Amino acid sequence: MKKNDSWFTLVEIIVAATILVILTTIWFYSYTNNLADARDWKRKSDAATIGSQLNLYKRQRWAFPAPGNSFQIVNHWFLVANQWFLNNDVSLSTAESLSLDPDLDIPYVYSVTRSKQEYQIAMSLENNDSPLALVQWNYKSVSKNILPTIVLALSGQWAVEINASETATNGNINRTLFVYDQGFHNLPYGFENATPQSDGTPFSTALLDVQSTYWQNIDYRSCWEIFTAAKWISPSGTTDEYQILNSSGTLTNTWCLAP
């Protein structure tokens, strides 16, 4: 037996090291994905839990709590919703503690309508490096062309105009910031700097037609019913397009004059 027969050759060492690197890379990638999946599962669980807590609060108090230190979402400078984080400034007595994003440790985004009868919670899913927005809500829009959702990929302003005709106040730009469930254009927050993320892509009503649960109004058959339910979205004397359920049970676009 030769002296070096019991030793690994250089080629064998290189091959073994290469295999080890490949296996380690596969393990790390799988481990990272599993962690991201676990965090996304936690976010989905949080969304359901918070929704239940909010609904219980509303049954007890007849309205959802107001966001703490919120900014306004306005249409023609008419208040339609308030938005901010679901943080300790929100008086949610039905929750012992408020859930936080499992990766960033920040509160989730929370928005309520002017009447405090409808809400949306928004969070970002890692989705294995293809982030998506996740929205929990009981909100129903009566005007998909103006107010399809009540969450914007935006923070920290006193009032945000969303009407496209209000060009002097960036209403047209702000309309690119609407957050949709399972949407990838706009995120309530990103994972690199924890701030709202948007690529500036204008919202599409075709997308809303697919995600009809956002705006599908099945409750109101006339402008008057919308107004009495405090669902109008413009100041008095302003005419806007609303979706009305007609006698055949389908939605039709109708121009309504705000009272």
Secondary structure, 3 states (H helix, E strand, C coil): CCCCCCCCCHHHHHHHHHHHHHHHHHHHHHHHHHHHHHHHHHHHHHHHHHHHHHHHHHHHHCCCCCCCCCEEEEECCEEEEEEEECCCCCCCCCCCCCCECCCCCCECEEEEECCCCCEEEEEEECCCCCCEEEEEECCCCCCCCCCCCCCECCCCCCEEECCCCCHHHCHHHHHHHECCCCCCCEECCCCCCCCCEECCCCCCHHHHHHCHHHCCCCCCCCHHHHHHCCCCCCCCCCEEEEEEECCCCCEEEEEEECC
